[in-house]
Amino acid sequence: MNTRVLVDVVVVASVVPDLAIASRVLVRRPDPVAAADRRVFSPAVWLALVTCLIYVNQVLFTVYVLRVRGGDPSFIARYLPAGWFDMASAHPVLRGLAEHFPAPGLLAPSVLRIQAFLELPFVLLAFATVVRWLDADLYRRIARSVLLPLASMSYTAVFCLVEWDLRNPYTSDDLVIRAVSAVITPLLIARAAARDTGTTRVTASVAGLLVFIGSLGALGGLVLVVYDTALLYNLGRLDDRLPLALAAAGLLLCLRVAASRLRARSTSTPTLSFVVHALRRWLVLFFVPALAVRYGLLFGTPSLALATGGLTATVACVQAGRDTLTETRDSPGGAARPMSALLLTGGIGCAILAGAGGAAVAVRLTPRSYDEVALLSALAGFLVTGVAVCGLIDIRLAAVLKKAGGGR
């Protein structure tokens, strides 16, 4: 079978078990926290450390090419598509390091192989960071469930298929290294999550959700910079991308400080609660097939990848609607509001339609670049517009229900 068919198989094989298991993960209580008195880094800190290792490897690769390959990366570049190996060979610091580096021949593993190990923890930790921002308890549930090893297997299968499609002299080594990483990475993440005592949770408020969405966008921007400058061995582009990276990092820091100071709302916000439930459901449902869907757009059948992503979003919305209606019915006074379900359903429908319009506008305004940039813009446009509309609907819904209840 060719790569396209195999990637499609991974897409389907990833989403089916996720749909079957996700609900159990959401209701399962996490295992007792071990060694709660010990300081444990969050996945965001581990992500930063892995990112630093990726850039260290880029520096060592540059040294290797300058000293051992005469500054010419064509020995490997000819096997890969255009857009790779825009090196920073002329940078004076790197040239000085290369001149004085002892035994540069020992840096041969910096050619693809170290990256083959680090790429999986990079993507898994990025996803884990987003989940923990949304709900630290949900992060622990996922990390201590079968979803984490399933995601590791799915991501590694896709990476290996892409490796094989772009075969080069290092492919055999890379496949073995990726298999080793697929075993080690989920074990380390699960162990760290078991000791994580964080209690963060996004509040069902416009401010809380916008801070989360902004954090997601800033992290997405940083991930794309790493992808463009390091994972494709384009360290020469870092100077151009550095202003964007610094702006995204500064914004992210400010938003995370703001998130730590937000307080949970005591008032009822049913449509905003729906957004929180939908995000929780979708992150669980999309966790395993996420990378397969992303690569399915390039190496598989795009329509199948889009349909799979749409299926997870649809199921998440349906389940979130059920959660929200149950929550509204069980809230104080819920039994006395027979019209709330109808109003809530209509409000959610309006918010989804408005979000779709916001996504379309965001994509149209986004400059053409990587596919991930357009997807990130679409997601941000959808969520920001939807949250804003939900906030307005909640205000109107509260007024209507108050009037229907005789002003109580």
N, C-alpha and C positions, 0 to 999 in steps of 0.2 A: 504494500500500500504506500501511496505517496504521503508527503508531509501534511498536505491539506486535509486528507481524510483522517489521518491520525490525530491531528489537532482537533478536528471536529469530534472525534471519539472521546478525547479527553474533556472537551467542553461538556458533552452530554453526561459522561461518567462522573464528572465533578458535581454537577447540579442535582442529579437524582438522589444520591445519599444525603446531600445537604438538606434538601427539602424534607426528607424523611426524619432527619435527626434534629433539625434546628429547634423544633418546638420543645423537645425534651431538654435541650440545653438551656432554654429560657426559663423553664420551671425548676430545673435542678439547682439545689443549693450547693455552693462551692464547698470543697473539703475544708476542714478546720485549718486556719493559718498556722504554719509552723514557724517557730523561731520569730515570733512577732516583735521581740525586743531588739532584733538586729536590723540595722539600716540596710535597705535594699533599694537599688536603683530602679526607677521606673523604666518602661520600655523606651521612652523618649531619650533617656540618658544612654541606654545601650545602643539606640539607633545613632546617636551622635558619635559614640565610640567606633561603631562599625563604619560610619561615614569617614571618620578620620583615617581608619585603616585603609579604606578604599583609595583615599588621596595619597597616603603614604606609598601605596603600591604604584600609583601613577608616577610619583617622583622616582621610585626605584626603577620603574620601567624606562623612564627617560634616561636615567644614568646608564642602564644596560644598553639601550640603543646607541647612545652617544659613544660609549667606550668599546662595546663589543661588535656593534653593527655599523660603525662609522656614521651614526646619525641618520641612517636610512631605514625606516620601518617597513619597506616594501616586502621584506622577507615574510611578513605576516599579513600586511595590508592587502596584498593581491588576492588573498582568499576571502576577503570580506567585502561587503557592499561599500559604495561611496558614502562618505560622511563619518568615517572612522579615522583615527590616527592623525588628527590635527594637533601635532605635538608642540610643546613649548621649548623646543631644542635651543632656541636662540636666547633664552632667558639667562642673564649672567649668573644668577645664583645657582641655577641648575647646572650650568656649564662648569662653574667652579666646584660644585659638589662632585660632578662626574670626574673631573680631573684628579681629585684627591681621594676618591672612593677606593678602598682596598678590595682586591679580588672581585671585580665587577662581574666576572663570569658566574659567580654564585647567585646572581640576581635573575637567572634565566626563568625561574618559576613566576616572575612578575608578568610574563607574557601569558595572559589569559587564565593561567591556572589558579593564582590567588584569587582573582576575581570570581572564578567559578565557585569557590567556597563561600565568598562573602555576599554574593548576590541574593541568595535565599534568605539569610538573616536580615539583609537590608529591607527586602519587601515585606517579610513577615513582621518585623519590628515596626515598620511604618504603619501597617494595618493595625497592629496591636496598640500603637500609640493613639490612633484615632479612636479605637474602641474604648480605651481607658479614659480618654477625655470625655467621652459621652457617658460612660458608666463603668466605674472601676470594678464593681461587682460582676458586671457582664464580662469584662476582660478576664477576670479570674475563672468564670464559668467556661468560657471558650478555651482558655489555655489549659484547663484541667479536663477537657472533654476530648472525645475522639476527633472532633473537628480540626484540631491543630495538626495531628499527624496526617489526616486526610488532606489538609491544605498543603502540607509539606510535600506529600506525594504528588498532588496535582501540579503544584508549581514546578517541582523538579522534572516531572514528565514533560511539561511544556518547554522548560529550559533545554532539556536533552534533545527534544525534537528539533528545536531551533538550532542547537549545536550541530546536529547531524545534517540539517539542511544547509548549514554554512561550514561544511567539513573543511578541516585544515590539519596540518601535522600534529596539532595539540588536542584534537577532538577526543581521542581515546582517553588521554589523561583527564580531560575535563569531565567526561562522563563519570568516571570513577570518583573524582573529587566531589562532583555534585551529589552523587549517591551517598557519600560519607556525610556531607553537609545536611542532607535530608534526614539523616538519623540523629545527628548531634544537635542541630538547631532546635527542633521542637522540644527535646529533652531539657535543654538549657532554659528555654522560654517558660516551659511549664514549671520548672523548679523556681525560677525567679517570681513567677506569678503566685505560686503557693505561699511565698513569704511576703507578698505585697499586701500591705494593710491600708491602702488608699481608700478613701470614701467619696471621691469625686463623682458628681452626677449632674448632668445638664438640667437646669431648671426649665419647666414648661412656661417660659416667658419669651417675649420678643428679644429682650436683651441677652438672656442666656443662650438662646438658639443662634442669634447673630454672632455672638462671640465664638461659639463652637464652629459655625460655618466659616467665619473669618480665619480661625485657627486651621481648619481643614484646607482652606485655600492657600494660606501661607505655607503650610507644610507641603502641600502639593507642588507649589512653586519651587521650594527647595529640593524636593525629590527630582523634579524635572531638570534642575540645574546639575545635580549630581549625575543624572542619567546622561545629559548632553556632554558634560565636561570630563567625567571620570569613567563611567561604565562603557562609553564608546571610545575611551582613550584620547579624548580631545582636550587635553590640559591647556593647549594653546588658546582655547576659547574662554578660559576662566577670567581673564582680564575684562572681556566684554560682558560676561555674565555676572561679575562680582557686584556691581551696583544693585542688580535685581536680587541677588542672594542676600546682601546685607539688608536691603529694605524688607524682604520677606522675613528674615530672622528677627529684625527689630520689631516688626508688626506682630510676629508670633509671640515674642517675649511680652509685649504689652498686653496682648489678648489673654495670655495665660495668667498674668497677674490679675487682670480684670475678672477672669473666670473664678479665681480663688476668692474673690471678694463678693461675688454675687450670692444672694440669699434666696432660698426657695420661697416661692409664692404661696400664700395661704388661700388666695381667692381661686375660684374655679375657672380654668381656661381650657375648655374641652377640645377645641380644634388645635390649640398649641400642644395639648397633651397627646393628641393624635400624631402630631409631627414627631414628638419624642418616641412614642411607641413605634412608629413607622421606621425611624432611623435605627432603633434597637433591633427590630425584626430584620430589616434589610441588611445590616452589617453581619448578622448571623447567617442569613440566607446566602449572601454574596461572598462570604469569606472563602469558602473552598473554590468556587469557580472563578474568582476574580481575575487571576492571571491568565487562565485559559480563555476567558472572554476577551481580555485585552489583546492577547496574541492571536486569537481567532479572527480579529479584524484584519490582521496582516497576513497570517500564514494559513488560516482556515477559511471557512465560508462566512463572510461578514454578516449575512442575513441570519445565520444560525446563532452567531455570537450575540448579535443585537437582540434576537428573540429570547435567548437565554437570560441576558441581563434584564430585559423587560419582564420576563416571567418572575424573576426574583423580586423585582420592584412591585409587581401587581400582587403577588402573594403577600408581601410585606404590608402593603396598604390594606388589603382585605382583613388580614389578621389584626392589624393595628386598629382598624375601624371597629372590629369586634371587641378588642380590649378597651377602647375608649367608651363605647356604648355601655359595656359592663361597669366600667369605672363611674360613668355618669349616673347610671341607674342605682348603684350602690352608695353614691355620695349622699350626704344629708339633704333631704328634700327631693331626692331623685325620683322617688316613687310618685311624687305629686306633680311631676312634669311630664305628662304623656306626650307632649309635642316636642320634647327636647331631642328625641332620636331623629325625627324627621328634619328638624332644623339643623342638627349637627351633620347629618348625612349630606344635606344640601350644601352646607357651608364647606365641608371637606371637598365635595365635588368642585365647587367654585375655586377653592384654593389650588387644587390640582390643575385645573384648566389654566388658571392664572400663572402657575409655576411653569407649565409647558410653554406658555407664551414668553415668559421671562427667559427660559432656556433658549428658545429660538432667537430672541433678540441678542442674547449673550454670544451665541455662536456666530451670528452675522457680524457682530462688532469685533470679534477676535481675529487678529491677524493670522494668516495661514502659516502653520508651523508643524510641529509634531501632532499626531492625532490625539495624544494625551492632553495637549493644551486645549483643544476644542472640547474634549470630554469634561475637563475640569471646569471650563467656562460654563458649559451647559449645566453641569451639576450645581455650580454656584448660583447661576441665574435662576434655576428652578427653585432651589431652597430659599434664597433670599426673597424672591417674589412670593413664594408660597407662605413663608413665615409672616411677611408683612400683611398679606391678605388675611391670614389666620388671626393675627392680632386684631385687625379691624372687625372680623366676623365675631370674635369672642366678645368684643365690646357691644356689638349689636345684639348678639344672642342673649347676653346678660340682661340688656334692656327689655327685650321682647319677653323673656321668661319672667322678669320682675313684674312687667305689666300684666301678663297672663295670670300671675299669682296674686293679683290684687295689691301690688306694691309692697308685699312682704319682703 
